[in-house]
């Protein structure tokens, strides 16, 4: 109890020098730094001095320039020396490091304010360990310019010694330690002690008045699908409505991150100081190729100028991966959800049916100028070509030859069955986003059958479906197109006979080099094949269709009101084949 005895002696001396006061109350204060006794003489000189000793001469925050009990103004004191600054800052940092908030606060010129701030920091940041290490002298600040209201020095006081330090906080579950540099200044309290001048920036340089630091949860991340190479897909007009439909794979969830954040203060935005655990969203890589998507977007934009609706889809035959998907106008994805007759591009499936019905590529199938079913049917070009073979009819897109031979060789429903069993059209596809399946009904009359053989009538398809037709011919096997790898695919009930696939490739190759697709396919090398389509859309309007492949890339395009297939749709498809196809 030696401390109490010394303190009692101090009290007796004070009472002899001061007017008689009411009886004092003795209170034992316990801090993390030890135990000491403080006598609070209510309204007494002794109590004033004890409080001053703890609070740097301020009985409350804001007591700057406080006068002593005699009413005399305090005389400006000499600044703390560098040695004193080093000593008190080391004691302060040590107490703060070990979590002894009371002891650390008692070494400042505003103990109550400092204790509250440090306690809040420890509670809100909740670091597992906090290491504070002095780094030596720092640029000095004017001693009379405190950042907090508790000024203890005269405005005319010289500069206060400043000490820099490094803070290192470690957190459970964090990916690393939070480290930052800060500084504190040392001033003299009214009782002459060297103390740390308290300001919120002692805790962190970004912690100004009215601001707080705390560990907070970061907003849940938004999963943004990428292309097959991890490239972003934002910014593509045709994908703006598609990407929000992509959900993470089953069983995957977003991980909420945590970060040290400083917030508050008038006009101040929250600042993220350190990420403990980064947020993570389940990533989905789509099968799209961002580079090819850019080409497809531009091709469709060019052909849809003037308000013509258009679409294009590119598929990789070896995998069924959808590599590009573009359409215009925005809002409705006609590329995968639209439905319309495909015109003469349907002759690929009609030819497959005829080849399996005993017709060969060299079988003579006359191309009449007009034929009847009993409805009258014509070709785009006038004239009779009695010596045309099936290959000639295909190459020059003769309607009458396919109608005549189809009505002769194919029982009702054959086209529907071949399309379904060997090309997958009419099955329920799940590509990763909503899409429309093909509609190829069994015809009820010869007129309806004739229309279907040349891709008109009640048939409803889109660019996705017809790109798959071209891909099936190129590869010889139907692989349902998908936009994401985890999509549940369907398989066709049957397979396209190898000899039929071979003959179809030969016919499409000749069309690309010598037939109706020659102009748009000009200059493309390697394994190529194509088929044009022109659909009568009423009055004098015609819709342009084109399907083709080059190496391991198959494309289908359509332009409503675009004219013949070798013009608008053909030009768009060829642009994509040139950019992405290989010989």
C-alpha positions, 0 to 999 in steps of 0.5 A: 500500500505504499502508493496509497501512503504516498498519495495520502501524503500528497493529499495532506500537503494539498489540503494545507495549501488549499481552502478547507473542502468537504470530505473527499471520496476515495475510489480505487481505479483498476486498469489493464496497466495496474492498480492506482488510487485516486481521490476525487475531492468534489470541487476540490483542488486535489481532485482537479489535479488528479483529473488533470493528471489523467486527462492531460489537464482537461476535465472534459473534451474541449477544455483547450486553454483551460485556466488553473484554479487560481484563474491565471492563464497557463504559460506555454511550455517547451515542446517535448524532446525527441527522447521523450517523444520516443519513450512515450510513443513506445509505451503508448504503442506497447499498451495499444498492441496488447489491448490495454486500452486504458493504459494507452489512453492514459498516455494521451492528452485526451484519455476519455476520448482516446479510450472510447475510440480505441475500445471501439476500434478493437471491438469493431475491427476484432483483429486476432493480433495487433502489432504496432512498431515505431518507425522513427521520427516523422514530419512534425506537426504544429503543437497548437493544431490538434485534430481533436477538440482537446487542445493542451498547448498554446497556438503559439507553441512550437512544433510537436515531435512526431513518431511514425509507426507501422500497424500490422493486424492479423485476422482469423480466416483472412488471406493475409495481414493488414498493414499500414503506416501512421504517425502520432505527435507528442506534446506536453500536458499541463502538468508537464508530462510528455503525452501523445496528442490524441486525434482519430488519425492516430488509429488510421490516417483515413480516420477523420472526425465522424468516421469509423473503422470496422470489419464489414461484409462486402456486397454479395458478388454478382456472377458474370458469365465469361466466354470459353476463354474467360473473356468478359461478355459485357457490352455485346448488344445481343447478350445483354438480355441473355447473360442475366438468364445464366444461373450458377451451376447447381450446388454452387453459391456466392461467398460473401467477403469481408473487409476493413472499411472506413465510413461516415463523415459528411460527404464522405464515401465509404473506403475499403482499406483491406480485404480480409476475405474476397467475395467470390461468385460461382463462375460460369464459362459459356461456350461463346467465343468473344472474338467471334461474337464481335464479328457476328454482332457486326455482321448482323448490324450491317444486314439489319440496317434499315430495320430488317430483323436478322439473326445469326448463330455459329456452332462448333460441329465437333462439340455442339458448342454455340460460339456466337449468337447475334440478333436484331432488333434487341428485346426478342432473341429471334436467333434461338427463340424465333420461328419461321420457314427456312426456305431452301436450306431445308433441302439438306434434310429433304436430300437426306430423306431422298438419298435414304429412299434410293435416290443417288446424287447422280439420279436424274431429277428434272427441273421443270419450270412449273410443277403441280401438287396440285398447287402450281410451283415455280423456281426463282429462275425460269426454264426447263432443265430435264437432265438435271440430277439431284446434285444439280437441283441442290446446287441450283436450288430447283424447287420443282425437282425436289417437289416432284421427287419428294412426292414420288419417293417420300411417304407422308411423315418421312421428312418429320422422322428424318429431321427428328431422328438424324438431325435432332429437330423436333426434340426438346433442347436445353441449351442453357437459356430458353429456346424454341424447338423445331416444328416440322408437322406431318403434312395432311395434303400433297400441297402441304408436303410439297411446301415442306420439301422446299422449306415453306408451309408450316415448318418453324425453325430459327438460326440456331436449329439450322446452324445445327443442321449444317454442323450435323452434315459437316461432322456426320453426327448430331450434337445438340448445341449448348450455350454452357457445358453443364446443359442437359443435352438430348441425343437423336434416336438415330444416326445419319448414315455415313454415306448420306453424310458424305453425299450431302457434304459433296453437294454442299461443297459444289453449291459453295463453289459452283452454285447459288452460294458461290458469291458469298463463299468466294475466297474461303478455302478448306473444307467448305459447304453451303446452302442458300434459302429464299422464302416467299413472305407475301407480296413481293417480300422475300426472306434471306436464309443461308447455312454453311460450314468451314472446317469445324465451324457451322453458321446459319443466318437469316434476314427478314426481307433481305432478298435472296439467300446469297445476298444478305444472309450469305454475306453475314454468314461468310463474314463469320466463316472468314473470321473463325473457320479453318480449312 
